[in-house]
């Protein structure tokens, strides 16, 4: 993961190469909270692929790049 201060900064770093997935830090924070917030629960169980896909979709991460295999 790389953090950039602006789209112009990202464009300079890419130097004409295609970008992968790009998301704002606020969306990344929502993803981190949804993905990890239950990990300290005494009855925690790993999420299923379907649950993980639902988490991605709940924070607006959709499309081929975000589709779990």
SULUR-V222140 format. One line per field, one symbol per residue. phi: phi as a letter, one per 20 degrees, with the letter a starting at -180 (. if undefined). Layout:
phi=???
This chain:
phi=.cdceaffffgffflnffeefcbfgffffffgfffdfefefgdgcgffgffffffgffdnecogfeeff
